[in-house]
Amino acid sequence: MLTDGFPSYSDILLLNRTAVHLVARLIKAAQFWKIREKKKEKEKKEKEKKEKEKKEKKEKKEKTPTNRREREIT
């Protein structure tokens, strides 16, 4: 381990390898969260679009006459 207060070469290599693995895991986690956030935003936009279409369809249905006489008058 430590000889004369300095780490050995193998200790340095082990710490370096550990650091590299930790950084790689952090990068993977960041990518995962970024993808997850994009997916949530996409789902939110799709939901808003569906609600908007549903609302427009409902308004259109309310505007159109329901019975035959009303259709003939217009």
C-alpha positions in Angstrom: 0.0 0.0 0.0 1.7 3.2 1.2 5.4 3.1 1.4 7.1 6.2 2.9 3.8 8.2 2.5 3.6 7.6 -1.3 1.2 5.3 -3.0 2.6 2.4 -5.0 2.3 2.2 -8.8 -0.3 -0.6 -8.4 -2.4 1.6 -6.1 -2.3 4.4 -8.6 -3.4 2.0 -11.4 -6.2 0.6 -9.2 -7.5 4.1 -8.3 -7.3 5.2 -12.0 -9.2 2.1 -13.1 -11.8 2.8 -10.4 -12.1 6.4 -11.4 -12.6 5.5 -15.0 -15.4 3.0 -14.1 -17.1 5.6 -11.9 -16.9 8.3 -14.7 -18.3 5.8 -17.2 -21.2 4.9 -14.9 -21.9 8.6 -14.4 -21.9 9.2 -18.1 -24.3 6.3 -18.7 -26.6 7.6 -15.9 -26.6 11.0 -17.4 -27.5 9.6 -20.8 -30.3 7.5 -19.3 -31.8 10.5 -17.5 -31.5 12.7 -20.7 -33.3 10.0 -22.7 -35.9 9.7 -20.0 -36.6 13.5 -19.9 -36.9 13.6 -23.7 -39.4 10.7 -23.5 -41.4 12.5 -20.8 -41.5 15.7 -22.9 -42.6 13.8 -26.0 -45.4 12.0 -24.0 -46.5 15.4 -22.6 -46.7 16.9 -26.0 -48.6 14.0 -27.4 -51.0 14.1 -24.5 -51.6 17.9 -25.0 -52.1 17.3 -28.8 -54.7 14.6 -28.1 -56.5 16.8 -25.6 -56.5 19.7 -28.1 -57.8 17.4 -30.9 -60.5 16.0 -28.5 -61.5 19.5 -27.5 -61.7 20.7 -31.1 -63.7 17.6 -32.1 -66.1 18.3 -29.2 -66.5 22.0 -30.2 -67.1 21.0 -33.9 -69.7 18.4 -32.8 -71.5 21.1 -30.7 -71.5 23.5 -33.6 -73.0 21.1 -36.2 -76.8 20.7 -36.1 -78.0 17.5 -34.7 -81.4 17.0 -36.3 -82.5 17.0 -39.9 -84.6 20.2 -39.7 -81.7 22.3 -38.2 -79.5 21.0 -41.0 -82.0 22.0 -43.7 -82.4 25.5 -42.2 -78.7 26.2 -42.4 
